[in-house]
């Protein structure tokens, strides 16, 4: 069983310009995740030759707000040309509008039936938009305990319910296991239950939001459980390097991520390339 591995260029190699981060991630065989692509040098990013896994799919509005859901869809449509230029397959949306610090722009701590229905209708519209242009919109779960207070319908069970109700092939979950660990736990059962709706998986360890092996999550067991379900899509590292900002710290973080998600002994699959891993690079739980 193999996964396609990606790394978020917004959170690793932070001391380097974005294009250099992308080059470095690509050179090590990983796909690249991006956040906001506005005001970025898109031709320079394309010229790196990297394969881009996902990017932010909207830049305003709230999926669950009747007055804001139109803005989500409208902004998503404006980003489609950038996604197509980069070759991005998945565009990420959230249940509600996030501020610069990740908190809710308009904090709400209870969900309502109107929020559910508004979110569902907005996802259906995004599904139709994605179908027309050949992209998938992925709804990301968030934790409201630490990083994103005031976001209703943010837990994985809620995002799964919304995605499954939309029931559209161009609407899936961005299952973020860092957020799920903080808000829900029971990750292995979560990935098994969510499998039909997963478009991509994101990971980081808890606490600290750094690479696997720096916290409490047994990502080796999670990787084996994912493989056991038959999942062979993208697993993206959305994490900072625990060793700091230098290039060596970033390299080490990517190596730890690769090791955690190397399920079949001795072999690591990159996009279109199959290479052998030195046994020194295989973590102890795979030996």
C-alpha positions as CSV (number, residue, x, y, z in Angstrom):
1,X,0.0,0.0,0.0
2,X,1.3,3.4,-0.9
3,X,0.5,7.0,-0.1
4,X,1.3,10.1,-2.0
5,X,3.0,12.4,0.4
6,X,2.8,16.2,0.4
7,X,4.2,19.0,2.6
8,X,2.7,22.4,3.3
9,X,5.1,25.1,2.0
10,X,3.5,27.7,4.3
11,X,4.7,25.9,7.5
12,X,8.1,24.4,6.7
13,X,11.4,26.1,5.6
14,X,9.9,29.4,6.7
15,X,13.1,31.2,6.5
16,X,13.2,30.7,2.7
17,X,11.2,32.5,0.0
18,X,8.1,30.5,-1.0
19,X,9.5,29.4,-4.4
20,X,12.7,28.1,-2.7
21,X,10.5,26.2,-0.2
22,X,8.6,24.6,-3.0
23,X,11.8,23.6,-4.9
24,X,13.2,22.0,-1.7
25,X,10.0,20.1,-1.0
26,X,9.7,18.9,-4.6
27,X,13.4,17.9,-4.8
28,X,12.8,15.4,-1.9
29,X,9.9,13.8,-3.8
30,X,6.9,15.4,-2.0
31,X,3.9,17.1,-3.4
32,X,3.2,20.7,-2.2
33,X,0.3,22.2,-0.3
34,X,-0.4,26.0,-0.5
35,X,-2.6,28.3,1.4
36,X,-3.7,31.7,-0.1
37,X,-2.4,31.9,-3.6
38,X,-3.4,35.5,-4.2
39,X,-0.5,37.9,-4.8
40,X,1.9,35.0,-5.4
41,X,4.2,34.5,-8.4
42,X,2.2,31.6,-9.9
43,X,4.4,31.2,-13.1
44,X,7.5,30.9,-10.8
45,X,5.7,28.3,-8.8
46,X,4.7,26.3,-11.9
47,X,8.3,26.6,-13.2
48,X,9.6,24.6,-10.2
49,X,8.1,21.5,-11.7
50,X,6.4,20.6,-8.4
51,X,3.1,18.8,-8.2
52,X,0.6,20.8,-6.1
53,X,-1.8,18.8,-4.0
54,X,-4.1,21.5,-2.5
55,X,-4.6,25.2,-2.0
56,X,-7.1,27.4,-0.3
57,X,-10.4,27.4,-2.2
58,X,-11.9,30.6,-1.0
59,X,-10.9,34.0,0.5
60,X,-14.0,35.4,2.2
61,X,-17.5,34.7,3.4
62,X,-18.8,31.9,5.6
63,X,-20.1,28.5,4.3
64,X,-22.8,28.4,7.0
65,X,-24.0,32.0,6.9
66,X,-26.8,32.9,4.5
67,X,-25.3,36.3,4.0
68,X,-21.8,34.9,3.4
69,X,-22.1,31.6,1.5
70,X,-22.5,33.4,-1.8
71,X,-19.2,35.1,-1.2
72,X,-17.5,31.7,-0.6
73,X,-18.8,30.3,-3.9
74,X,-17.9,33.5,-5.8
75,X,-14.4,33.7,-4.4
76,X,-13.9,30.0,-5.1
77,X,-14.8,30.6,-8.7
78,X,-12.3,33.5,-8.9
79,X,-9.6,31.1,-7.7
80,X,-10.3,28.3,-10.2
81,X,-8.0,29.7,-12.9
82,X,-5.1,29.7,-10.4
83,X,-5.9,26.1,-9.4
84,X,-5.9,25.0,-13.0
85,X,-2.6,26.8,-13.8
86,X,-1.0,25.1,-10.8
87,X,-2.6,21.8,-11.6
88,X,-4.2,21.7,-8.1
89,X,-6.7,18.9,-7.6
90,X,-8.2,19.9,-4.3
91,X,-9.3,23.3,-3.0
92,X,-9.8,23.7,0.7
93,X,-12.8,25.4,2.4
94,X,-13.7,25.7,6.1
95,X,-17.1,25.7,7.9
96,X,-16.9,29.4,8.6
97,X,-14.7,32.5,8.0
98,X,-11.3,32.5,9.7
99,X,-9.5,35.6,10.8
100,X,-5.8,36.2,10.4
101,X,-5.1,34.5,13.8
102,X,-7.3,31.5,12.9
103,X,-10.2,32.4,15.2
104,X,-13.7,33.0,13.8
105,X,-14.4,36.4,12.3
106,X,-17.8,36.1,13.9
107,X,-17.5,33.7,16.8
108,X,-20.4,31.3,17.3
109,X,-20.5,28.5,19.8
110,X,-23.7,26.7,18.9
111,X,-24.8,25.3,15.6
112,X,-28.3,25.6,14.3
113,X,-30.5,23.9,11.6
114,X,-30.1,26.9,9.4
115,X,-26.3,26.6,9.6
116,X,-26.5,23.0,8.5
117,X,-28.8,23.7,5.6
118,X,-26.9,26.7,4.5
119,X,-23.6,24.8,4.6
120,X,-25.1,21.9,2.7
121,X,-26.5,24.1,-0.1
122,X,-23.1,25.9,-0.4
123,X,-21.3,22.6,-0.7
124,X,-23.7,21.4,-3.4
125,X,-23.0,24.6,-5.3
126,X,-19.2,24.1,-4.9
127,X,-19.6,20.5,-6.1
128,X,-21.2,21.7,-9.3
129,X,-18.5,24.3,-9.7
130,X,-15.8,21.7,-9.2
131,X,-17.4,19.4,-11.6
132,X,-17.4,22.0,-14.3
133,X,-13.7,22.7,-13.9
134,X,-12.3,19.3,-12.8
135,X,-11.4,20.1,-9.2
136,X,-12.6,18.8,-5.8
137,X,-13.5,21.0,-2.9
138,X,-12.5,19.6,0.4
139,X,-14.1,20.7,3.7
140,X,-11.5,20.7,6.5
141,X,-12.3,19.9,10.1
142,X,-10.8,22.2,12.7
143,X,-10.3,22.1,16.4
144,X,-12.1,24.8,18.4
145,X,-10.2,24.2,21.6
146,X,-6.9,25.7,20.7
147,X,-6.5,27.0,17.2
148,X,-9.9,28.0,15.9
149,X,-12.4,29.0,18.6
150,X,-15.8,30.1,17.6
151,X,-16.1,27.9,14.5
152,X,-19.4,25.9,14.5
153,X,-19.7,22.6,12.7
154,X,-15.9,22.2,12.7
155,X,-15.4,18.8,14.2
156,X,-14.7,15.9,11.9
157,X,-18.0,14.2,12.6
158,X,-19.8,17.4,11.5
159,X,-17.7,17.9,8.4
160,X,-18.2,14.3,7.5
161,X,-22.0,14.7,8.0
162,X,-22.1,17.7,5.7
163,X,-20.0,16.1,3.0
164,X,-21.9,12.9,3.0
165,X,-25.2,14.8,2.9
166,X,-23.9,16.8,-0.1
167,X,-23.2,13.5,-1.7
168,X,-21.2,14.9,-4.7
169,X,-18.0,13.4,-6.1
170,X,-16.4,16.9,-6.2
171,X,-17.0,17.5,-2.5
172,X,-14.9,15.6,0.0
173,X,-13.2,16.0,3.4
174,X,-9.8,17.3,4.2
175,X,-9.4,15.1,7.2
176,X,-7.0,16.9,9.5
177,X,-5.8,14.5,12.1
178,X,-4.0,17.1,14.2
179,X,-7.3,19.0,14.7
180,X,-9.2,15.7,15.2
181,X,-6.8,14.6,18.0
182,X,-7.3,17.8,19.9
183,X,-11.1,17.9,19.4
184,X,-12.1,14.3,19.2
185,X,-9.3,11.6,19.4
186,X,-10.0,8.0,18.4
187,X,-8.1,8.7,15.2
188,X,-8.0,5.1,13.8
189,X,-11.7,4.6,14.1
190,X,-12.2,8.1,12.7
191,X,-10.2,7.4,9.5
192,X,-12.0,4.0,9.0
193,X,-15.4,5.6,9.3
194,X,-14.6,8.6,7.1
195,X,-12.9,6.7,4.4
196,X,-15.7,7.0,1.7
197,X,-15.6,10.8,2.1
198,X,-11.8,11.5,2.4
199,X,-10.3,13.6,-0.3
200,X,-7.0,14.2,1.5
201,X,-5.5,13.7,4.9
202,X,-3.4,16.2,6.8
203,X,-1.2,15.4,9.7
204,X,0.9,17.1,12.5
205,X,1.7,15.9,16.0
206,X,0.1,17.0,19.3
207,X,1.1,19.1,21.1
208,X,3.2,21.6,19.2
209,X,1.9,21.0,15.6
210,X,5.3,19.6,14.5
211,X,6.3,16.5,12.5
212,X,5.2,13.0,13.5
213,X,7.2,11.6,16.4
214,X,7.3,14.8,18.4
215,X,4.1,14.3,20.3
216,X,1.5,11.9,21.5
217,X,0.0,10.5,18.2
218,X,1.2,7.1,17.1
219,X,1.3,8.0,13.4
220,X,2.9,4.6,12.6
221,X,-0.3,2.9,13.7
222,X,-2.4,5.5,12.0
223,X,-0.5,5.0,8.7
224,X,-1.1,1.2,8.9
225,X,-4.7,1.7,9.7
226,X,-5.1,4.0,6.7
227,X,-3.3,1.5,4.5
228,X,-5.6,-1.2,5.9
229,X,-8.6,0.7,4.7
230,X,-7.2,0.8,1.1
231,X,-6.5,4.5,1.2
232,X,-3.8,5.4,-1.3
233,X,-4.4,9.1,-1.7
234,X,-2.5,12.1,-0.4
235,X,-1.2,12.5,3.1
236,X,0.0,16.1,3.7
237,X,2.3,17.3,6.4
238,X,0.8,20.6,7.7
239,X,3.3,21.2,10.4
240,X,6.3,23.2,11.5
241,X,9.8,21.6,11.9
242,X,10.5,20.9,15.6
243,X,14.1,21.7,15.1
244,X,13.5,25.4,14.2
245,X,13.6,27.4,11.0
246,X,16.8,26.2,9.3
247,X,16.9,24.0,6.2
248,X,18.4,21.1,8.1
249,X,15.4,21.2,10.5
250,X,13.0,21.1,7.6
251,X,14.9,18.2,6.0
252,X,14.7,16.3,9.2
253,X,11.0,17.0,9.7
254,X,10.3,15.7,6.2
255,X,12.4,12.6,6.8
256,X,10.4,11.8,10.0
257,X,7.1,12.3,8.1
258,X,8.2,10.0,5.3
259,X,9.3,7.4,7.8
260,X,6.0,7.5,9.8
261,X,4.1,6.9,6.6
262,X,6.3,4.2,5.1
263,X,4.0,1.3,5.6
264,X,5.5,-1.4,3.4
265,X,8.9,-2.5,4.7
266,X,11.8,-1.1,2.8
267,X,10.0,0.6,0.0
268,X,8.7,4.2,-0.3
269,X,6.6,5.2,-3.3
270,X,6.9,8.7,-4.7
271,X,4.7,10.1,-7.5
272,X,5.8,8.2,-10.6
273,X,9.0,7.1,-9.0
274,X,9.7,4.0,-6.9
275,X,12.9,4.0,-4.8
276,X,14.4,1.9,-2.1
277,X,14.9,3.5,1.3
278,X,18.0,3.0,3.3
279,X,17.2,0.9,6.4
280,X,18.6,3.7,8.5
281,X,15.7,5.9,7.4
282,X,13.0,3.4,8.5
283,X,11.6,4.1,11.9
284,X,11.7,1.4,14.6
285,X,8.1,0.4,14.3
286,X,8.6,-0.7,10.7
287,X,11.6,-3.0,11.5
